Amino acid sequence: MNVTQLLTGQAARITVRAFADGDPATEPVPTCKIVDLDGNDVASPQATPRPDPGVYTLEVGPFDQVAMYRVQLTFSEEFTVDAAGIEVVGNFLFGIHDARTFQDGKLADETQFPDAVIAAERARITDWLEARTGRSWVPRFRRVTLVPNGRHTISLLDAVGDQGPSGGEGHLRDINRIVAINGEPVDPDSVDVDGWQVTWWDGRFQASGGKRRVTIDYEYGVPHLRGGVDRIALLELADRLPTSRLNRAATSSSDDLGSYGWEPQNNGRPSRIPEVNEWCRQEDRRFVVA
């Protein structure tokens, strides 16, 4: 399922695709819902069919805080599909205009490099930088699941599960605010965060609503762009994008720079650019595993 990044406070038009048994789902025109991680309805935008079979556009947002949502298309009582994911972030590493004007307009051609292609690569670079440095460079969403302890304070290091857009360890750093506990919004003044310790003065971390676990939703990541991360991300984008149409399953190729190999985008592999690698080395905050 493809995930689209959206900025808090901004509405956007997104494109989603739906399939039934491997074929594009086209009939009838579906109804649409945006749902959160608990399956609660957040919005019901109209799905507008595109010329290509099984392709629909939606007007979504604005959303007021970082979050993860799913786009559900319902074609009948018997058939509903999760067509896409939405990640709401507090910032972007760079804007589309920044990408088009970088390095004397290397990516200025909107036919060769549509906005959606640049945005998708930006999202991959966001994940990749988190994997390389151990911190998120934009505010993002995370939900952790913990065993109830009945106390006011609990450690995020004791999580037995987590959900979020990134597989990096950045969610253990730069925790900006707690969004919800056990699915219910909390007053920011009632919660303190000290490192990995979360203290909830208005309640105790205990199971509720018939659930056997405690969930904490929070925003983490560097609140504002710093350290030249926007330039580093743009350097990586300008190097990646001309080759991004290659088969994602491939592990090697060659171009005018020579032959090279790579691994999946988000596992912290090195860049082909020495300046980017040196920056990542200096900013590396990952845990050292003995």
C-alpha positions in Angstrom: 0.0 0.0 0.0 1.5 3.3 -1.1 1.8 6.0 1.6 1.5 9.7 0.7 3.0 12.4 3.0 0.9 15.5 3.7 1.8 18.6 5.6 -0.2 19.5 8.8 -2.6 22.4 8.2 -2.7 22.0 4.4 -5.4 20.4 2.2 -4.1 18.3 -0.8 -5.3 16.3 -3.8 -4.0 12.7 -3.8 -4.3 9.9 -6.3 -5.1 6.3 -5.1 -5.4 3.0 -6.9 -7.8 0.1 -6.2 -7.6 -3.5 -7.3 -9.8 -6.6 -7.1 -8.1 -9.9 -7.6 -5.2 -8.2 -9.3 -7.3 -6.2 -11.7 -8.3 -2.5 -11.5 -11.5 -2.0 -9.5 -13.8 0.3 -11.5 -17.5 -0.5 -10.9 -19.4 1.1 -9.3 -17.7 4.4 -8.3 -16.8 3.8 -4.7 -17.5 5.7 -1.6 -14.5 6.8 0.4 -13.5 7.1 4.0 -10.4 8.2 5.8 -9.9 6.1 8.9 -7.3 6.3 11.8 -5.4 3.4 13.2 -8.4 2.3 15.3 -10.7 2.3 12.3 -12.5 5.4 13.3 -13.9 7.6 10.5 -12.0 10.9 10.1 -13.4 12.2 6.8 -15.5 11.1 3.8 -14.0 12.7 0.7 -15.5 12.1 -2.7 -13.6 9.7 -5.0 -13.4 11.0 -8.5 -12.5 8.5 -11.2 -9.6 9.2 -13.5 -9.2 8.0 -17.1 -7.0 5.1 -16.1 -9.1 2.2 -14.7 -9.0 1.8 -10.9 -7.5 5.2 -10.4 -9.2 7.9 -8.3 -8.4 11.4 -6.9 -9.4 12.7 -3.5 -9.4 16.1 -1.9 -8.2 15.4 1.7 -7.3 17.5 4.7 -6.3 19.8 6.2 -5.2 17.7 9.3 -4.2 19.6 12.4 -1.5 17.2 13.8 0.8 14.4 12.8 -1.0 11.2 12.2 -1.4 8.0 10.2 -4.5 7.3 8.2 -5.8 4.8 5.7 -7.9 5.5 2.6 -10.7 3.0 2.3 -12.8 2.6 -0.9 -16.0 0.7 -0.6 -17.4 -0.7 -3.9 -20.2 -2.8 -2.3 -21.2 -4.2 1.1 -18.9 -7.1 0.4 -15.9 -5.3 -1.0 -13.8 -2.6 0.7 -10.2 -2.0 -0.1 -7.4 -0.1 1.7 -6.3 1.8 -1.3 -3.6 4.0 0.2 -2.0 5.3 3.4 -1.6 8.9 4.5 1.2 10.2 6.7 0.7 13.7 8.1 4.0 15.3 8.9 4.9 18.6 10.6 7.4 19.6 7.9 9.0 18.6 4.7 12.7 18.3 4.1 12.3 20.6 1.1 9.5 21.9 -1.2 8.8 20.9 -4.7 9.9 24.3 -6.0 13.2 23.9 -4.0 13.8 20.6 -5.8 13.1 22.0 -9.3 15.5 24.9 -8.9 18.3 23.0 -7.2 21.5 22.5 -9.1 20.5 24.9 -11.9 17.2 23.2 -12.5 18.4 19.6 -12.9 14.9 18.4 -12.0 13.0 21.2 -13.6 11.3 19.1 -16.3 7.8 18.5 -15.0 7.1 15.8 -17.6 10.2 13.7 -16.7 9.9 14.5 -13.0 6.3 15.1 -12.0 5.5 16.5 -8.6 4.3 13.1 -7.4 7.6 11.5 -8.3 9.6 14.1 -6.4 7.2 13.9 -3.4 7.5 10.1 -3.3 11.3 10.2 -3.4 11.3 12.9 -0.7 9.3 10.5 1.5 11.8 7.8 0.9 14.7 10.1 1.7 12.9 11.1 4.9 12.9 7.5 6.0 16.4 6.9 4.8 17.9 9.8 6.8 16.2 8.6 9.9 17.7 5.1 9.3 21.1 6.6 8.7 21.2 9.0 11.7 18.8 7.6 14.3 16.6 10.7 14.4 13.8 12.1 12.3 14.5 15.4 10.7 10.8 16.3 10.4 8.0 15.9 13.0 6.3 12.5 12.6 3.7 10.2 14.2 4.3 7.1 16.3 2.1 4.8 18.4 3.7 2.5 20.9 2.0 -0.4 22.8 3.0 -1.1 26.4 2.1 -3.5 29.2 0.0 -1.6 31.8 1.9 -0.8 35.0 -0.8 1.1 36.9 1.5 4.0 37.6 1.7 7.6 36.5 5.1 7.0 34.7 6.0 4.5 32.0 9.1 4.0 29.8 8.8 4.0 26.0 11.8 1.6 26.0 9.4 -1.1 27.5 7.2 -1.0 24.4 6.0 -4.4 23.2 5.0 -3.0 19.8 4.8 0.2 17.7 3.2 1.5 14.6 4.4 4.3 12.4 5.7 5.2 9.0 9.4 4.6 9.6 11.4 1.6 10.7 14.2 3.7 12.1 14.9 4.4 15.8 14.2 8.1 15.6 10.9 7.7 17.5 13.0 7.2 20.6 14.5 10.7 20.3 13.2 14.3 20.0 9.7 13.5 21.5 7.8 16.7 21.0 4.4 16.0 22.6 2.0 13.2 23.5 -1.1 13.3 21.3 -3.3 10.6 22.8 -3.3 7.8 25.5 -5.4 4.7 24.9 -6.9 6.5 21.8 -8.1 9.5 23.8 -6.6 13.0 23.3 -4.8 14.3 26.3 -4.1 17.8 27.6 -0.5 18.6 26.8 -0.1 20.2 30.2 -1.0 16.9 31.9 1.9 15.0 30.4 5.6 15.4 30.9 8.3 13.7 28.8 11.8 13.2 30.1 13.9 11.2 27.7 12.0 8.0 27.3 10.0 8.5 30.5 6.3 9.6 30.1 4.5 10.9 33.1 0.8 11.4 33.0 -0.4 13.5 35.9 -4.1 13.1 35.2 -4.2 9.4 35.0 -2.4 6.0 35.3 -1.1 3.8 32.6 -3.7 1.0 32.9 -5.8 -1.0 30.5 -9.1 0.5 29.5 -12.0 -0.2 27.1 -11.6 -3.9 27.3 -8.0 -3.8 25.9 -5.1 -5.5 27.6 -2.5 -3.0 26.5 -1.8 0.7 26.8 -1.2 2.8 23.7 0.6 6.1 23.5 0.4 8.3 20.3 3.0 11.0 20.1 4.9 13.4 17.8 8.6 13.0 17.5 11.3 14.5 15.3 13.3 17.7 14.9 10.7 20.6 15.0 12.5 22.8 12.5 15.0 22.1 9.7 18.5 22.5 11.0 22.1 21.4 10.3 21.7 21.9 6.6 19.5 18.8 6.3 17.5 20.4 3.5 20.6 20.7 1.3 21.7 17.1 2.1 18.2 15.8 1.2 18.3 17.8 -2.1 21.7 16.4 -3.0 20.5 12.9 -2.4 17.3 13.6 -4.4 19.2 15.0 -7.4 21.5 11.9 -7.4 18.7 9.4 -7.0 15.9 10.6 -9.1 17.3 10.1 -12.6 17.8 6.4 -11.6 14.6 6.0 -9.6 12.7 4.5 -12.5 14.9 1.4 -12.3 13.5 -1.8 -11.1 13.3 -1.6 -7.3 14.1 -5.3 -7.0 17.5 -4.7 -8.8 20.7 -4.5 -6.8 23.1 -3.0 -9.3 23.3 -0.9 -12.4 25.6 1.5 -14.2 25.6 5.0 -15.6 28.0 7.7 -16.6 29.5 7.6 -13.1 30.3 4.0 -13.4 28.9 0.7 -12.0 27.4 0.6 -8.6 25.1 -1.4 -6.4 22.5 -0.6 -3.8 20.2 -2.1 -1.2 16.5 -1.2 -0.4 15.9 2.5 0.1 15.2 2.7 3.8 17.8 0.4 5.5 20.5 3.0 6.1 22.7 2.1 3.1 25.4 4.6 2.2 24.9 7.4 -0.3 26.9 7.7 -3.5 27.8 11.3 -2.5 30.7 11.7 -0.1 29.4 15.0 1.3 26.1 13.3 2.2 27.9 10.4 3.9 30.1 12.7 5.9 27.1 14.7 7.1 25.3 11.5 8.1 28.4 10.4 10.0 28.5 13.6 11.9 24.8 13.6 12.8 24.7 9.8 13.6 22.8 9.3 16.9 22.0 5.6 16.5 22.3 3.3 19.4 25.6 1.3 19.4 24.9 -2.4 19.6 27.8 -4.3 21.3 
